[in-house]
């Protein structure tokens, strides 16, 4: 089964995507955007909506996924929503590279990706221009590279 590669960004200059050559960019509605020329299809994905101000300490350090974000969603609800959406995107793009631009990627990536710890994600959140690479295949999610140190 082919691997799907996801480039995960919190926003920034579209030029950071050029070396990766994604076939499509998925963005959160009303979320962060890429600046500069984007020369590939861009599609809004409702499941990537930012939960608003989130209790990162409780979610990432304490593992308390019952704590609500500003919009009222619990950490578990955010994780479920993002996890489903990211898996659907990955399934559509087996053997391809796509980009996902959204706020709120910290919790889902830390929880889903082997090799990416919640403590690391908490200590260094994705900033504009950072590109974290994750892969999805029959064995699930795997962190590849790019999370800030």
ZARO-903543 format. One line per field, with one value per residue (C-alpha): residue in three letters; x, y, z; residue number from 1; chain. Coordinates in pm, 1 decimal, padded with zeros to 6 digits. Each point is the difference from the previous one (the first is absolute). Layout:
N
aa <- c(ALA  ...)
c1 <- c(X  ...)
c2 <- c(Y  ...)
c3 <- c(Z  ...)
i <- c(NUM  ...)
ch <- c(A  ...)
This chain:
149
aa <- c(UNK  UNK  UNK  UNK  UNK  UNK  UNK  UNK  UNK  UNK  UNK  UNK  UNK  UNK  UNK  UNK  UNK  UNK  UNK  UNK  UNK  UNK  UNK  UNK  UNK  UNK  UNK  UNK  UNK  UNK  UNK  UNK  UNK  UNK  UNK  UNK  UNK  UNK  UNK  UNK  UNK  UNK  UNK  UNK  UNK  UNK  UNK  UNK  UNK  UNK  UNK  UNK  UNK  UNK  UNK  UNK  UNK  UNK  UNK  UNK  UNK  UNK  UNK  UNK  UNK  UNK  UNK  UNK  UNK  UNK  UNK  UNK  UNK  UNK  UNK  UNK  UNK  UNK  UNK  UNK  UNK  UNK  UNK  UNK  UNK  UNK  UNK  UNK  UNK  UNK  UNK  UNK  UNK  UNK  UNK  UNK  UNK  UNK  UNK  UNK  UNK  UNK  UNK  UNK  UNK  UNK  UNK  UNK  UNK  UNK  UNK  UNK  UNK  UNK  UNK  UNK  UNK  UNK  UNK  UNK  UNK  UNK  UNK  UNK  UNK  UNK  UNK  UNK  UNK  UNK  UNK  UNK  UNK  UNK  UNK  UNK  UNK  UNK  UNK  UNK  UNK  UNK  UNK  UNK  UNK  UNK  UNK  UNK  UNK)
c1 <- c(00000.0  00140.4  00096.8  -00171.4  00227.0  -00153.7  00179.6  -00145.2  00020.4  -00145.5  00027.2  00283.1  00151.0  -00110.4  00360.9  00081.2  -00211.8  00189.2  00268.4  -00270.9  -00219.5  -00341.6  -00284.9  -00260.7  -00026.6  -00275.5  -00082.1  -00221.6  -00294.7  00078.7  00337.6  00359.0  00090.4  00309.0  00141.5  00151.2  -00084.7  -00161.1  00027.5  -00204.5  -00370.6  -00114.4  -00301.7  -00171.5  -00060.8  -00251.5  00152.3  00316.9  -00171.5  00207.3  -00156.5  00103.4  00197.4  00087.9  00120.8  00331.0  00150.2  -00291.5  -00026.7  00367.2  00171.9  -00272.0  -00177.0  -00333.7  -00203.0  -00324.0  00105.5  -00190.8  00150.2  -00144.6  -00263.9  -00115.8  00151.0  00188.4  00349.5  -00141.8  -00255.8  00274.3  00219.4  -00285.2  -00098.1  00354.4  00092.5  -00295.2  00063.1  00374.2  -00059.3  -00256.6  00246.3  00279.0  -00220.4  -00083.0  00367.3  00181.1  00332.8  -00018.9  00103.6  -00257.2  00015.0  -00230.3  -00014.0  -00184.9  00030.3  -00052.1  00213.2  00210.3  -00225.6  -00102.3  00355.5  00141.1  -00270.7  -00001.7  00365.2  00247.0  00325.8  -00147.9  -00054.5  -00260.8  00276.7  00200.8  -00307.1  -00085.2  00353.1  00024.6  -00330.5  -00005.1  00065.2  -00076.4  00235.5  00076.1  -00078.1  -00052.2  -00010.9  -00212.5  -00072.2  -00304.4  -00018.7  -00161.6  00188.7  -00131.1  00172.1  00372.5  00185.1  00278.7  00160.3  -00028.8  -00143.6  00181.3  00260.5)
c2 <- c(00000.0  00340.8  00262.0  00339.0  00287.3  00299.3  00331.3  00166.3  00378.3  00268.2  00256.7  00196.6  00047.7  -00244.6  -00017.7  -00246.6  -00257.9  00017.7  -00259.5  -00250.7  00045.8  -00071.3  -00078.7  00182.9  00229.9  -00050.4  00298.6  00061.8  00231.9  00340.8  -00137.4  00094.0  00043.2  -00018.1  00322.0  00026.3  -00196.7  -00339.6  -00189.6  -00304.2  -00056.0  00129.6  -00154.6  00099.1  -00285.7  00062.4  -00273.7  00208.4  00291.4  00139.9  -00069.8  00344.5  00063.2  -00348.2  -00120.7  -00128.3  -00080.4  -00220.9  -00167.6  -00053.6  -00023.8  -00139.6  -00210.4  00146.1  -00012.4  00084.1  00364.8  00227.8  00244.9  00349.1  -00130.9  -00261.8  -00303.6  -00238.8  -00112.3  -00341.1  00158.6  00205.9  -00309.0  -00205.8  00272.1  00070.6  -00369.6  -00089.3  00292.2  -00063.9  -00372.3  00081.4  00238.0  -00259.6  -00275.8  00220.3  00068.1  -00333.1  00026.1  00380.0  00299.4  00255.4  00299.4  00070.8  00357.5  00040.3  00127.6  -00265.4  -00273.0  -00047.8  -00240.3  -00222.0  -00040.9  -00069.8  -00257.7  -00167.2  -00007.2  -00257.3  00180.7  00335.3  00047.2  00229.1  00157.7  00095.5  00143.5  00200.3  00137.8  00115.7  00060.4  00033.8  00358.4  00163.5  -00146.1  -00322.6  -00312.9  -00317.2  -00312.6  -00301.6  -00317.3  -00224.3  -00362.8  -00329.0  00015.4  00347.8  00336.3  00060.3  00324.7  00052.4  00341.5  00374.0  00056.3  00292.3  -00104.2)
c3 <- c(00000.0  -00100.5  00254.7  00007.8  00105.5  00180.1  00035.4  00309.6  00034.5  00225.3  -00282.5  -00156.9  -00343.6  -00268.6  -00122.5  00281.8  -00183.2  -00331.0  00083.8  00103.1  -00310.6  00156.7  -00238.0  00211.6  00301.6  00258.6  00221.2  00300.4  -00062.2  00151.1  00108.8  -00076.8  -00363.7  -00212.0  -00136.7  -00344.8  -00311.3  00047.4  -00327.8  00095.7  00076.9  00340.0  00172.4  00325.5  00239.9  00282.3  00217.2  00033.3  00177.6  00287.0  00341.9  00120.9  00316.3  00122.5  00340.8  -00145.9  00342.4  00094.5  -00339.6  -00078.0  00339.5  00225.7  -00264.4  00116.8  -00320.6  00183.0  00039.8  -00240.0  -00247.9  -00048.5  -00241.4  00253.9  -00173.4  00225.0  -00090.2  -00090.9  -00234.7  -00166.8  -00031.5  -00147.4  -00249.1  -00117.9  -00000.9  -00222.3  -00234.6  -00030.3  -00064.8  -00271.4  -00166.4  00021.5  -00143.6  -00301.0  -00063.7  00035.3  -00179.8  -00002.2  00208.6  00118.0  00233.5  00294.1  00131.0  00329.3  00353.0  00264.0  -00160.1  00315.1  00191.6  -00292.9  -00129.1  00347.3  00068.3  -00341.7  -00109.9  00121.9  00070.0  00104.8  00372.9  00158.1  00213.8  -00309.4  -00170.8  00311.6  00035.6  -00362.0  -00180.9  -00378.0  -00107.3  -00333.3  -00257.9  00188.8  -00202.9  00202.2  -00214.2  00091.8  -00193.4  00005.5  -00110.2  00105.0  00331.7  00085.6  00043.1  00026.8  00065.0  -00256.7  00050.3  00041.7  00347.1  00165.5  00256.7)
i <- c(1  2  3  4  5  6  7  8  9  10  11  12  13  14  15  16  17  18  19  20  21  22  23  24  25  26  27  28  29  30  31  32  33  34  35  36  37  38  39  40  41  42  43  44  45  46  47  48  49  50  51  52  53  54  55  56  57  58  59  60  61  62  63  64  65  66  67  68  69  70  71  72  73  74  75  76  77  78  79  80  81  82  83  84  85  86  87  88  89  90  91  92  93  94  95  96  97  98  99  100  101  102  103  104  105  106  107  108  109  110  111  112  113  114  115  116  117  118  119  120  121  122  123  124  125  126  127  128  129  130  131  132  133  134  135  136  137  138  139  140  141  142  143  144  145  146  147  148  149)
ch <- c(A  A  A  A  A  A  A  A  A  A  A  A  A  A  A  A  A  A  A  A  A  A  A  A  A  A  A  A  A  A  A  A  A  A  A  A  A  A  A  A  A  A  A  A  A  A  A  A  A  A  A  A  A  A  A  A  A  A  A  A  A  A  A  A  A  A  A  A  A  A  A  A  A  A  A  A  A  A  A  A  A  A  A  A  A  A  A  A  A  A  A  A  A  A  A  A  A  A  A  A  A  A  A  A  A  A  A  A  A  A  A  A  A  A  A  A  A  A  A  A  A  A  A  A  A  A  A  A  A  A  A  A  A  A  A  A  A  A  A  A  A  A  A  A  A  A  A  A  A)
